[in-house]
Amino acid sequence: MFTGIVQGTATVIAIDKKEQFQTHTVELLPPLNENIEIGASVAHNGCCLTVTAIEGNSVSFDLMQATLRLTNLGHVGVGDKVNIERAARYGDEIGGHTMSGHITTTAPIVEVVATANNKTLWFELPQEYMKYVLAKGFIGLDGCSLTIGEVEQQRFSVHLIPETLERTLFGSRQVGDQINVEIDPQTQAIVDTVERVMAQRG
């Protein structure tokens, strides 16, 4: 389980490509690598991955073909950075919202509006997912728990404060970049339940 509070970024330092499979090695510096063990869960751009090898600050993760195809991790190269969040522990403060690390889809950034003290990003989603995107609700974007701003037909916005821009990849993201999306599971469950009940009544 994750909270959507990205703790920092890590640089991909090696990629071992095999058939239908890849191993990514990242440089995970303190304090992000504190007490890390093989088998631990670490979110990369919001995608839950399992530690498979540790050599000093070099930590490796295996990615299956489905992960490479369905998330933006399939487009990450050596030298690129990824947002990092270690798995939540019981007793930790939950500053964001509960996230599983299972990516729903990806969404392109279609507009960036920069002001003196913050930045607004607009994303586009297929209509099948937009029904779960509600103004002032939660959404996971590249592992960040964010509050949805405005919603318009097939697009929505989020407003980012300087802390988020500095700590995560959103400070350098541009129009056209594909972002991992995790729909809030509670919102999805409520919407699906209401739809099912209304269909039965109809």
C-alpha positions in Angstrom: 0.0 0.0 0.0 1.1 3.5 -0.8 0.0 7.0 0.3 0.8 9.0 -2.9 3.3 11.1 -1.1 6.3 10.9 -3.4 9.5 10.9 -1.3 11.9 11.9 -4.0 13.3 10.7 -7.4 15.9 8.1 -8.4 18.0 7.9 -11.6 17.7 4.8 -13.8 21.4 3.6 -14.2 20.9 0.4 -16.1 18.3 -1.5 -18.0 18.6 -5.2 -18.9 16.2 -6.1 -21.7 15.1 -9.6 -22.2 12.2 -11.2 -24.1 8.9 -9.9 -22.6 10.8 -8.8 -19.6 13.2 -6.0 -18.3 15.2 -5.3 -15.2 15.6 -1.7 -14.2 18.4 -0.7 -11.8 18.1 2.7 -10.1 20.4 4.6 -7.9 18.5 4.8 -4.6 20.3 7.2 -2.3 19.7 7.7 1.4 17.3 8.1 3.0 15.2 6.4 0.3 17.2 3.1 0.6 17.1 3.0 4.4 16.5 -0.6 5.6 15.6 -1.7 2.1 15.5 -5.5 1.6 14.9 -7.9 -1.3 11.2 -8.4 -1.7 10.3 -4.9 -0.6 7.7 -2.9 -2.6 8.7 0.4 -4.0 6.6 2.6 -6.3 8.2 3.9 -9.5 6.0 6.6 -11.0 3.2 5.1 -9.0 3.7 1.6 -10.2 4.4 -1.0 -7.5 7.6 -2.9 -8.1 9.5 -5.5 -6.1 13.2 -5.3 -5.1 15.1 -8.2 -6.7 18.7 -7.2 -6.0 20.7 -4.7 -4.0 24.3 -3.7 -4.4 25.1 -0.6 -2.4 22.9 2.2 -3.7 22.1 0.2 -6.8 18.7 -1.4 -6.4 17.1 -3.6 -9.1 13.5 -4.3 -10.1 11.9 -6.7 -12.6 9.2 -5.4 -14.9 6.8 -7.8 -16.8 5.6 -7.1 -20.3 2.2 -5.9 -19.1 3.9 -3.3 -16.9 6.1 -2.1 -19.8 3.0 -1.9 -22.1 0.5 -0.3 -19.8 2.6 2.2 -17.9 5.1 4.9 -18.8 8.0 2.8 -17.4 8.2 1.1 -20.8 9.5 4.4 -22.2 12.0 5.1 -19.4 15.7 5.0 -20.5 19.0 5.0 -18.7 19.6 8.5 -17.2 15.9 9.2 -16.8 14.5 9.7 -13.3 11.4 8.1 -11.7 9.3 9.3 -8.8 9.9 7.0 -5.7 7.7 6.1 -2.8 8.5 3.4 -0.3 5.6 1.2 0.9 3.6 2.6 3.8 4.1 1.1 7.2 1.5 0.7 9.9 1.5 3.8 12.1 2.8 6.1 9.3 1.0 9.3 8.7 -1.3 9.1 5.7 -0.9 12.5 4.0 -2.4 11.6 0.7 -4.9 8.8 0.0 -4.6 5.1 -0.1 -3.1 3.8 -3.3 -2.4 0.3 -4.5 0.4 1.0 -7.0 -1.7 -0.7 -9.8 -1.8 1.7 -12.7 -5.2 2.1 -14.5 -4.0 3.8 -17.6 -1.7 6.6 -18.9 -2.8 10.1 -19.8 -1.0 12.8 -21.8 -0.4 16.3 -20.5 -2.3 18.5 -22.9 -1.7 21.9 -21.4 0.7 23.5 -18.8 -0.3 26.8 -17.2 2.6 28.3 -15.2 2.2 31.2 -12.7 4.6 32.8 -10.3 3.9 30.4 -7.4 2.4 27.3 -8.9 1.6 25.3 -12.0 -1.6 23.9 -13.4 -1.4 20.8 -15.6 -4.3 19.5 -17.8 -4.6 15.9 -18.7 -6.8 14.0 -21.2 -8.5 10.7 -20.5 -10.9 8.4 -22.5 -14.5 8.9 -21.5 -14.6 5.4 -19.9 -12.3 6.7 -17.2 -13.6 10.3 -16.9 -16.6 9.2 -15.0 -14.3 8.5 -12.1 -12.7 11.9 -12.2 -14.6 14.3 -10.0 -13.8 17.9 -9.0 -12.1 18.0 -5.6 -11.7 14.2 -5.6 -8.4 12.3 -5.5 -6.3 10.8 -8.3 -2.9 9.3 -8.5 -0.6 10.8 -11.1 2.9 9.3 -11.5 2.5 8.1 -7.9 1.5 11.5 -6.5 -1.8 11.8 -4.6 -3.4 14.9 -6.1 -6.6 16.8 -5.7 -8.5 17.2 -9.0 -9.2 20.8 -9.9 -11.4 21.4 -12.9 -13.2 18.8 -15.0 -14.1 19.5 -18.6 -15.5 16.7 -20.9 -12.5 14.5 -21.5 -9.9 16.5 -19.6 -9.1 17.5 -16.1 -6.6 19.7 -14.2 -4.5 19.5 -11.1 -2.8 22.5 -9.3 0.8 21.9 -8.1 2.5 23.7 -5.3 6.3 24.5 -5.4 7.0 21.6 -3.0 5.5 19.1 -5.4 7.2 20.6 -8.4 10.6 20.4 -6.6 10.3 16.9 -5.1 8.8 15.1 -8.1 9.1 14.9 -11.9 6.3 17.3 -12.4 8.7 20.2 -12.2 10.1 19.2 -15.6 7.1 17.5 -17.2 5.9 19.0 -20.5 3.0 18.8 -22.9 2.9 15.4 -24.6 4.4 13.5 -21.7 2.5 10.4 -20.7 1.7 10.1 -17.1 0.7 7.0 -15.1 -2.9 7.3 -13.7 -4.3 5.4 -10.8 -8.0 6.0 -10.3 -9.1 6.3 -6.7 -10.5 2.9 -5.9 -13.2 4.2 -3.5 -14.5 6.6 -6.1 -14.5 3.8 -8.7 -16.4 1.5 -6.4 -19.1 4.2 -5.6 -19.6 5.2 -9.3 -19.8 1.5 -10.4 -22.2 0.7 -7.6 -24.5 3.6 -8.5 -24.4 2.7 -12.2 -25.3 -0.9 -11.4 -28.2 0.1 -9.1 -29.6 2.6 -11.6 -29.4 0.0 -14.4 -31.3 -2.5 -12.4 -34.0 0.1 -11.6 -34.2 1.0 -15.3 
